[in-house]
């Protein structure tokens, strides 16, 4: 049997659970931040592609007959 008082063991278990929760929240926040950055990069890429299609002198003459 353990020589640790049950009250002390309970406090230690609660502190351990709180620490695990803090670590999980930190990991989740970092993951969310990374996904947000990736989303912003995709939006910038789409906007850039849209500007290329609107370049002056581009796409004005399209011959659909082969």
Secondary structure by P-SEA (a helix, b strand, c coil): cccccaaaaaaaaaaaaaaaaaaaaaaaaaaaaaaaaaaaaaaaaaaaaaaaaacccccccccccc
